[in-house]
Amino acid sequence: MKKVQSFRDLDPAHKTATIMGTAVQLTLAAAAWNDLARRPAASVRGRKAIWAGVIAVNFVGPITYFVWGRLPR
């Protein structure tokens, strides 16, 4: 079984990729939560509380919200 590496054991390229991926994920989630908070419930497909949870799921959640969760204004 392969040992899980800690962040400090990664080479610089993998550290950079991890930091960039995390930054993109957090930016997407923040933008989606901001949009969800400001958008009227009538402009959201389904319940806002459920979408808030979906947005927390990796990259898939915010992208899913932006593609399918919002109704046109």
N, C-alpha and C positions, 0 to 999 in steps of 0.2 A: 504494500500500500504506500502510495506517494505521500510524503510529508507536506502539509500545507505551509506555504511560505508566508512570512510576515511581510508587511510593507517594506520595512527597512532591508529585507533580503533581496528585493527586486532590483533589477538593473535599471539605470536611469530612463531608458526608453519605456519600460513597463510602468515605472512610477509616473512618468508624464502622461501616458495613456490612461492610467487609473485616475489621475487628478482631472484630466480633461473630460473623461466619461462621467465622473461624478459631477463636475461643473455643469455639463450639458443636462444631465438628469435633474439636478436641482433647479436649474433655470426653467426647464420645461414644466416641472411640477409647480413652481412658483407662478409662472404665467398662467397655467391652467387653473390653479386655485384662485388667482386674482380674477380671472375672467368669470369663473363660476360664482364667486362672491358678488360680483357687480351685475351679473346677468339676471334678469327677472326669471322666476321659476317657470313662467309660461314659455320662456324661450329655451328651455332645457328639456331634452328627451328623458323622461323618467324623473326620479327623485334626486334632488341636489345632494342629499346626504350620501346616497349610494355613489354618485359620481365623485364626491370628495374622497371616498375610499378607493375607488378605481384609479384615481389620479396618483395615488401613493404607490401603485404597482409599477416599479421599474420604468423603463422608457415606454412601455406599451400603454400604460394608463393615460398619461397626458395626451399621447398621440391619438388614442381611441376617443378621448373626450373631444379633442379638436375636430376629429373627422366625423364622429357619429353622435356625440352628446349634445351638440348645440344646434338649435334651429335657427334659420335665417332671421335676422332682426327685422 
